[in-house]
């Protein structure tokens, strides 16, 4: 996967956004993805690792927003090691399953990296 050097990459490491109640974390990340989808400035990629991979698998409440972002050309990269660790391999509904090398490549080619 090639990501232009001038693009932004977002790192998602949690099953939600922030440190609050889990329901609030999911509500916040859902709002974030919806607003991001509505904006004219989209990231080149969103990388999901650690608990973040749970947002891109079957049953996630944010799948529709992620599908819409993917349809607009945003690359969604899911950590294979994390999916395996949580026994979620094969349950991914969006994005590509990649390795840490793919995440590192996205980070180094980005002009800006945002960690959520």
N, C-alpha and C positions, 0 to 999 in steps of 0.2 A: 504494500500500500504506500502511495506517495502522498505526502501532505506538504503543501507549499510552505516555505520557511516563514512566510508572513502571516500565517494563520494562528488562531487561538485553539488551544486544547483544554478541555475541562476534565479534571480528574474527580471521579466519584468513588469515595472509599467507604461510604456508609449506606445503610438501608434506609435512606431518608436524608434530611438536611438538619444540621444543628445537633444539639445535645439534649433536647427536651424529651418529653413523653414520646414514645414511638409513634403514636397516632398523629401527633403534631409534626414530627419529623417527616412522615409520609405526606401530610397535607402541604407542608412547605415545599418539598421537592416536586410535588405534583404542580403546584402553582408556578414554581421556577421553570419547569419544562414547558408548561403551557405558554408562559410569557416569552420564553426564549423562542419557541416555535412561532409566535406572533410577531417577533421582531424582525427587522431587516438585516440584522447582524448575527449570523449564525457561526458557531465554531466549526473548525475543520473536522474535529473529532471529539468524542466523549469517551474516555477510558474508564471502565468499571473494574475495580478490583477490591479485595477484602470483602466486607459486607455489601459493598456497592453492586456486586454481581446479582444480588437478589432482586434488584430493580428491573432486570432485563429477562427474567425467567417467568414461566407460567405462573399465573396468579398475582403478578405484580399489578398494583393499582395505577401505575404510570405507563403501561405498555402502549396505550393509544398515542400518548404524547411522544414517546420514543419512536414509534413507527412513523409518525408524521415528520419528525426531525430526520429520520433516516431517508424518507422519501424525498426530502429536500436536499439530500446529498451529504448530510452529516454522517461521518464514519463512526460507528459504535463498535468499540473494541472491548471484548470481555476476556478477563483473565482465565485461562484454562486451568491453572493450578488452583485458583479460588473456586471455580465451578466444581472441580474434582473434590476439593476439601469439604465443601458443603453438600456433596453428593447431588449436585444440580446439573451435571453434565447431561446433555440431551434435552433439557427442559428450557433452553434458551429460546426466546421468541423474537428477538431482534438482534441485529449486529452480527459480528463475526467473532468466533472464538480464536483468540490469539495467545501468544506467549508474552512473557515479560519483555522480550526483545521488541515486539510490536509496540508496546506501551512506551518503552525507552525511545524508540525511533520517533514516535509521535511527539514526545516531549522535546527532544532535541531539535526537531525540525520546526517547532512552533516558535512564533515570536513572543507569545505570551501563554503561560500556563496558569490556569485557575484551579485551585483545589477546593472542593466542597466537602 
